[in-house]
Amino acid sequence: MTKLTRRKFIGTVAAGAGAALVGGAALRGGEGAAATLGPVDPSVKSPTDKVQLGRSGLKVSLVGIGTGSIGYARRSNQTQLGQPAFTKLMRHAFDRGVNFFDLADSYGSHPFFREAMRGVERSRYFIQTKTDSRDPQEAAADVDRFLKELETDYLDSLIIHCVTDGEWTQNLRGVMDVFSEAKRKGKVRAVGVTCHSFEALEAAAASDWVEINQVRWNPRAAHMDAGVDKARELFRRMRAKGQGMIGMKVVGQGDIVRGGALKPAECFRFQIESGVVDAFVVGVESTEQVDELLGGTRLALNELGYRAAPSA
């Protein structure tokens, strides 16, 4: 999961700023811009507008909120905020139009998220979560446990978490079959994987089972599985195949914005103009970071030509 930093985003996102951003010549809108706008439908004007995840038929806000900064052993920076602060964080994002929330069993975020969204109609938000189980029986038990922990009848996206095996589509066939059965029963709407090796990514690209890929992707290849150019080519093939593509490690766990090397808005722009992801998730830790994420993404959209209509 993408970690921003433990402190406030470095740099200020100023509305209308014309800073030089990542990725070559900036598009300023106008004639011819739509053909090179990258992954987002030209009708998108806002970081909270909905985009389709490949051919899954599912739609999420362009920007998603992660809950797993330094997430392991059922804890994360977000859950360690405590329930009141976690609730404030999730509801702040939701109230501003974000509907995409990225969870995982290993983050311990299920009960926190359940309480945060209590009273909100389930259809209004998208839950993606993940299991680390490699045994089919354990994975089947996880599906039912996740539904109970989240007090929901279905998971929008269920992911096999942190896969490194280049032959995982053979070796984890039992878990994949469990996921497919859960989807057939209506417990899950889409299935997929997060890979943490290039060999595993190549297997995902070749798989017809994968509907959702959450991939480590940023302009400096920080905490990624390959260099930017090599990863871009593979991710392009994944997306062309119709796999829903979600960027993570957007600011490289904070490494590529620390010290002002890049501004967060530059990293958000990279996701949008790269042409290889549909949406991206960022693990924010304060309401101010939510606002800066949305403001920085809006700035990137504007710089790339996704112009919001003037107010009446």
N, C-alpha and C positions, 0 to 999 in steps of 0.2 A: 504494500500500500504506500502511496506517495506521502512523504513527510515534508511539510513546509520548512519550518524551523521551530525551535522552542520559543523563540521570540517573535515579535511582529514581523510581517513580511519586510524584507529589505527593499527600500525604495518606495516612493509614493506614486500611486496610480492616479494621474490627473486627467480628468475628463477632457477629451479633445487634444491631449498632448500629441505632438507630432514626432515623438522620439524615433530614432532609427531602430528597427526591430529585426529579429532573426529571419533568415530565409531569403535573402536577396532583395531585389527591388520590390518595394511595397506597392500593392494595388491601391488605388484611390477611388475605386468605383468607376462608374461611367461605362461607355461602350467597350465591349470586349472583356470586361472584368469577369463576368459570370463563368466563362469557360475555364478559368484558372483558379476558381475559388476553393478548390480542395474538397474536403469531405462533406461539407455542409450544404444542404439544399439552399439555393439562392434566396428562398423565401424567409430563411431564418434571419432574424434581426436582433435576437437577444440570447444571452447565455442560458436562459431558462426556456427558450423555445424547444419544442420536441423534435428529436431526430430519430430515424429508424435504425435499429441495430441489424444491419445486413438484411438477410432474407428471413429473419426470425418472425417478422411481423410485429415486433415489440418496439415501442417508442419510449425514449427517456429524454430528460432535459440534457442539453448539450454538455452541461457541467454537472458532475455528480459529487457527492460528499462521501469521503472515506472515513472509516472509523478505526483504522488499524495502524496509525503511526507508531512505529516500534511495537508492532503487534505480535505477541507470542504468549504461550502459556495462559491463554484466556485473559489477557490484559492488554491494554494499549494506552497511549497517551490520552486518548479520548475517554476511555472508561475510567481512567484514574482521575479525571476531573470530578468524578462523583455524579450521582444521578441528577441533582438540580442543574448543574452546569452543563451536563451532557444534553439534558432535555432542552435547555435554553438554546444550545448550539444547533441541534437538529431542527427545532421549531423555527428558529431564526432563518435558517436556510429554506425550509419549507414555505414559510410565510412570504419569502421573496421569490418563490416560484420554482425552486429546485424540487424535483420529484424522484430523483435517482439517489439511492443510498446503498453504499457498498459495505457489507458486513462480512464476518467470518466467525466460525466457531473458535478459531485460535485467538481471535481478538477479544473474546468474551463479550461481544457487543449486543448479542441477541436480547437479553433481559433489559438492558439499558435502552435499546431502541424501542422495544415493546412499550415500555413505560413512557418514553418520550412522545410516542405517536398515539397514545391512548386517547380515544374519542374522535380520532380522525378517520374518515371513511377509507377503508382499505384500498379501494380502487384509485385513490388520489396519489398514491406513492408506489414506487417500484423498489422491491427488495431484491438485491443480489447478495447471495451468501455462498460460503465455501466450506468444504470438508477436507480434512487431511487424511481421512480413512482410506486405506488401500485394500481393505478386506471387504468383499461384497456384503456380508452380513452386517458388519459394522456400519457400512455406508447406508444400508437400508434402515438401520436403527437411527442413524443420524438424520435422515430425511424426516422421519416421524418426530424425533426429538426437536428438530429445528422448528417444525410447525407448531409444536406445543409451546416452545420457548417464546416464539414470536406471536402466539395466539392468532394464527392465520390459517386459512384453508389451503393456501398455495404460496409457493415461492416463485417470483417472476423469473429469476435466473439462478441456477445452481451450478457451482463450479468445482471441479477437482483442483485442489489448491497446491501450488508450489511443486509442479511436476518437473523433474530433471532427467528422467529416463528417456533416452531416444527411442525406445521401443515401447513406450507407455500404451500405445493404442492396442498392442497385443497383450502386454503384461497386466493392464488394468481393465481388460475387457469385462470382467465380472462387475466392477464398479460402474462402468459405462452402461451395462445392461440394467443395473439397478436404477440408474438415473433415467434411462429410457422408459422403464416400467413406471416409475414415478410420474413421468410426463404423460404416459398413456392414461394413468388414473387421474390426471388433473391436479396432482400435487405440485407439479413443476411446469412452468411454461416454456423454458428454454434451458439447454444444458451446454456446458463448455468447460474451459480449462484456463488456468494461469500457468505458464511455463517459465522455468528459471534455468534454462540452458538452451543453446541454439539448436541442439539436436532434438530436444523435445518440441521446440517451435516448428521445426521442419516436419515432424510427425503430425503435429496439429494441422499444419497447412495441407497435408495430404489426406486428412481424415474427412469423410462425409458425415461423421457423427457430430463434429464440433459445430455448434451454432454460435457460440460466443467465445471470443478470445480476449482476455485482458492481458495486455502486453506492456512490458517496461519500455518506455519511449520518451526520449528527451533530446535536446539539441547537442548535448555534450557526451552522450553515451554513458552517463553516470549510472552505475548499478544496473546496466543493461546486459544483454546476452550476446551482443555483437556490436561492431561499430555502426554508426548511423546509416551509412550507405548500404551496408550489407543487410541490416535489419529492415530498412525501408523497402528494399526489393522483395524480401520475403513477406512483409506485411502487405505490400501492394498485391501480391498474389493471393494472400488470404482474403483480402477485401474483395478482389475481383471474383473470387469463388462464392462470395455471398456470406462469408462468416462475419458476424457482428464484431466490430473492432473497438475496444475500449483502451485508451491510453492510461497508464499509471506510471509512478515514479516521474511525474511530470516535471518536478524541480529536483530530481535526483536525490531525494531525501534531504533536501535543503542545500546540498553541496554546491550546486551550480548557481545559487543566488546568494550564498554566504559571501560576505565581503564585497558585494556589489558586482560580481563577475557578470551576471545577467540579472535583469529585473524579472520578477514573476510574470509580468505581462508578456515579456518576450517568449517565455516558455509556453504560455497559453496560446500565443499566436502560432508557435511552432506546431502545436497539436492541430490547430485548425487548418493551416495552409499545407500541412505535410501530405494530405491526400490519402492517408492510410488508416485513419481512425474515424469512427463515427461520433464518439463522445470521449470524455476523459474525466477521471476522478482524482480528487485532491483531498488529502487528509488535513483538514483545518482544525485548529485547536481553540479558536475564539470567534466570537461574532464579528470582531473587526476583520479577521482573516476571511470570513465568509464574504463580507462586503468588498474586500480587496480582490478576492477571487472573481466575484461577479463584475466588479468595475474593470479589472484588468482584462477579462475576457471580452467585455463589451468594447473596450478600447481596441482590442485586437480585431474584433469583427468590423468595427468602423474603419480601421486602417486597411483592412482587406477588401472593403467595398460592400460589406453587408450593412447597408445604410438603413437605419430606422426611419420610418416616415415622419415628417415634421409634425409636431403637435398642432392640433387645431387651435 
